Amino acid sequence: MTKRNKTIIVNAVVMAAAMILSPVGMAATGKLIGTAGLNMIEGSGGGGIVPWATLAGYDSQDQTSANAFYTQVNVDDFRLDVLGASVSLYDRVEFSVAQHRFDVEPLSTEIKQDIYGVKYRVYGDVVYSQWPQISVGVQYKKLDDGAIAAAVGAEDAESGTDFYVAATKVHLGAFWGYNMVWNTTLRATKANQTGLLGFGHVDDDDYDLMFEGSFGVLLSRHLAIGVEYRQKPDNLGLGEDDWKDIFIAWIPSKQVNVTLAYAKLGSIAGIPDQNGLYLSINGQLW
């Protein structure tokens, strides 16, 4: 095990222990448990691979909240480690930051990307309004080294920006007596493999409009299962596939949740059938 891997694991364990052992009063109390969702791989509040209209915290209109998370996605030939955090202010706006470290085992190299996000709640409440909660968001992505992105033909091998609008709704007792949540997101993007392989192509630098969606059922106040889908552009002609996952989330308290998923990521950089496990630990700092 490398020194960096040990550091990542230690950070994740320390963070999880701090969330579990911290006083219950430190968690915001403004919303129902589970309605804050997760931090998705790009840092924004949502599912695992899809941003939702929900903000990543339990704050109400007169509260603030902050959280931190660690995620690892292990597939056949690649591994993605993500460390990030977010702040939600007055149930209106969310600021997030995440760092990707993407191990490319066939090349024995690593790609690093930083992502900075802002999300604004435009309308509604995910539980109590008649219509879905709606939010708009921006994710600015910057590669530490764009050599690989440039080599595969990306138009911009340094940075890019995604724009999205999301709608999310929780229906209480609607699924054979269980609470049900769904989300739809439309994303305007140029990103190749979420930006890890740069943005656009030298022959096509236009934004593409992609659909993303999630559906979940809360089996109890502390356990949820569901599926996600994320459409992705194939700017580079490498057969970039849409992403899918099946997840189970354990939410013992508002302070911490743990999510395990089976992810089907398809072709990455021309290497097919990249499937494997997704693990995320998410904790509320206050």
Protein Blocks (a to p, Z undefined) as FASTA:
>chain_A
ZZklmmmmmmmmmmmmmmmmpcfklpcckbcehjlopadfkopacdfklccfbdcbfbdf
kbccddddddddddfkbccddddddddehhlaccdddddddddfknopacdddddddddd
fbdcfklpmbdcddddddddddfblklmmmnopablkbccddddddddddehklgoiacd
ddddddddfbeghhlnogajfklccdcddddddddddfbfkbccdddddddddfkonopa
cdddddddddfbfkbccddddddebjgehiahiacddddddddfZZ
